[in-house]
Amino acid sequence: MSDQYNQMHEKLVKTSEDFTGMIAYSIYKAEKREAIKNGLNIVEFTKLKLQSNEIGKYKREADGLVNLFLQAAADEKIKGIKAELARKINKLTLDSLPKDRCTKVFLGGITLVQQVLLEIFGLLLLLRFCLGFCRFIVMEYCQRKRHNICKGSIC
């Protein structure tokens, strides 16, 4: 290898599926481009950036970006679940209303309004469970990522 070659890619990217490492390497390359634009000595820049604390900094920044992406994806999923629940609640409410406004319907001693409210309460409990489960999945991913438990998988 030439004297110009450095091991930064190998230090940051462990496998071809290490997307966090690829993001870390992209951060390094962006800093290197800025250093070149600003006329810094690239040999000194590279020596500095190959130090373990700098490698760790790139990995932490990349982990932060990955976590931000995962949270945004989870938020989108939660938003979709909320919209679907709102649609179902609206449909359930409209379908459950008596067709004749003058008629009061009783189902097993429970009024229709009480039944609709119970359905809404059940759907809200389901939403709470889904939100908690999504957060659990994201936190579990972050824990595994921090402890390098899931080598070779999507982590």
C-alpha positions as CSV (number, residue, x, y, z in Angstrom):
1,M,0.0,0.0,0.0
2,S,1.2,3.5,-0.7
3,D,2.1,6.0,2.0
4,Q,-1.0,8.0,1.0
5,Y,-3.3,5.1,2.0
6,N,-4.8,5.1,5.5
7,Q,-6.8,2.6,7.4
8,M,-9.8,4.8,8.3
9,H,-12.3,2.8,6.2
10,E,-11.2,-0.4,7.9
11,K,-11.4,1.1,11.3
12,L,-14.9,2.5,10.9
13,V,-16.6,-0.1,8.6
14,K,-16.3,-3.6,9.9
15,T,-18.5,-5.5,7.3
16,S,-20.3,-4.7,4.1
17,E,-23.5,-4.6,6.1
18,D,-22.1,-2.1,8.7
19,F,-24.3,0.8,7.8
20,T,-23.4,2.7,11.0
21,G,-19.8,2.3,10.1
22,M,-20.5,3.6,6.6
23,I,-22.2,6.7,8.0
24,A,-19.2,7.2,10.3
25,Y,-16.9,7.0,7.3
26,S,-19.0,9.5,5.4
27,I,-18.7,11.9,8.3
28,Y,-14.9,11.5,8.3
29,K,-14.8,12.1,4.5
30,A,-16.9,15.2,4.8
31,E,-14.4,16.5,7.5
32,K,-11.5,15.6,5.3
33,R,-13.0,17.5,2.3
34,E,-13.4,20.6,4.5
35,A,-9.8,20.2,5.7
36,I,-8.5,20.1,2.2
37,K,-10.7,23.1,1.2
38,N,-9.3,25.0,4.1
39,G,-5.7,24.2,3.2
40,L,-4.9,22.0,6.2
41,N,-2.0,19.6,6.0
42,I,-3.8,16.4,5.1
43,V,-1.1,14.1,6.5
44,E,-1.4,15.7,9.9
45,F,-5.2,15.7,9.6
46,T,-5.2,12.0,8.8
47,K,-2.8,11.2,11.7
48,L,-5.0,13.1,14.1
49,K,-8.2,11.4,12.8
50,L,-6.8,7.9,13.1
51,Q,-6.5,8.2,16.9
52,S,-8.9,6.1,18.9
53,N,-10.7,9.0,20.4
54,E,-11.4,10.4,16.9
55,I,-12.6,7.0,15.7
56,G,-14.9,6.8,18.7
57,K,-16.2,10.3,18.0
58,Y,-17.2,9.3,14.4
59,K,-18.8,6.1,15.7
60,R,-20.9,8.0,18.3
61,E,-22.0,10.6,15.7
62,A,-23.0,7.8,13.3
63,D,-24.9,6.0,16.1
64,G,-26.7,9.2,16.9
65,L,-27.8,9.6,13.3
66,V,-28.9,6.0,13.1
67,N,-30.9,6.4,16.3
68,L,-32.5,9.6,14.9
69,F,-33.4,7.8,11.8
70,L,-35.0,4.8,13.7
71,Q,-36.9,7.2,15.9
72,A,-38.2,9.1,12.9
73,A,-39.3,5.8,11.3
74,A,-41.0,4.7,14.6
75,D,-42.7,8.1,14.8
76,E,-44.0,7.7,11.2
77,K,-45.3,4.2,12.1
78,I,-47.0,5.6,15.2
79,K,-48.5,8.4,13.2
80,G,-50.0,5.8,10.8
81,I,-51.4,3.8,13.7
82,K,-53.0,6.8,15.2
83,A,-54.6,7.8,11.9
84,E,-55.9,4.2,11.4
85,L,-57.3,4.2,14.9
86,A,-59.0,7.5,14.4
87,R,-60.5,6.2,11.1
88,K,-61.7,3.0,12.8
89,I,-63.2,4.9,15.8
90,N,-65.0,7.3,13.5
91,K,-66.4,4.4,11.4
92,L,-67.3,2.5,14.6
93,T,-69.1,5.5,16.0
94,L,-71.0,6.2,12.8
95,D,-71.9,2.5,12.3
96,S,-73.1,2.2,15.9
97,L,-75.4,5.2,16.0
98,P,-79.1,4.3,15.7
99,K,-80.5,5.0,12.3
100,D,-83.7,6.3,13.9
101,R,-82.9,9.3,16.1
102,C,-86.0,8.8,18.2
103,T,-85.0,5.2,19.1
104,K,-82.8,4.4,22.1
105,V,-81.0,1.1,21.6
106,F,-80.0,-1.1,24.6
107,L,-77.7,-4.0,24.2
108,G,-77.6,-6.2,27.3
109,G,-78.3,-3.3,29.6
110,I,-75.5,-1.2,28.1
111,T,-76.5,1.8,26.0
112,L,-75.0,2.3,22.6
113,V,-73.1,5.3,23.7
114,Q,-71.5,3.3,26.6
115,Q,-70.6,0.6,24.2
116,V,-68.9,3.1,21.8
117,L,-67.0,4.6,24.7
118,L,-65.8,1.2,25.8
119,E,-64.7,0.4,22.2
120,I,-62.8,3.7,22.1
121,F,-61.2,3.0,25.5
122,G,-60.1,-0.5,24.2
123,L,-58.6,1.0,21.1
124,L,-56.7,3.6,23.1
125,L,-55.3,0.8,25.3
126,L,-54.2,-1.0,22.1
127,L,-52.6,2.2,20.9
128,R,-50.7,2.6,24.2
129,F,-49.5,-1.0,23.9
130,C,-48.3,-0.5,20.3
131,L,-46.5,2.7,21.3
132,G,-44.8,1.0,24.2
133,F,-43.8,-2.0,22.0
134,C,-42.3,0.3,19.3
135,R,-40.3,2.2,22.0
136,F,-39.2,-1.2,23.4
137,I,-38.0,-2.3,20.0
138,V,-36.0,0.9,19.4
139,M,-34.5,0.8,22.9
140,E,-33.6,-2.9,22.5
141,Y,-31.9,-2.1,19.2
142,C,-29.9,0.7,20.8
143,Q,-28.9,-1.5,23.8
144,R,-27.6,-4.2,21.4
145,K,-25.9,-1.7,19.3
146,R,-24.1,-0.2,22.3
147,H,-23.0,-3.7,23.5
148,N,-22.2,-5.1,20.1
149,I,-24.5,-8.1,20.9
150,C,-25.9,-8.6,17.4
151,K,-22.8,-9.0,15.3
152,G,-23.6,-10.0,11.7
153,S,-27.3,-9.1,11.9
154,I,-29.0,-5.9,11.0
155,C,-27.5,-4.3,14.1
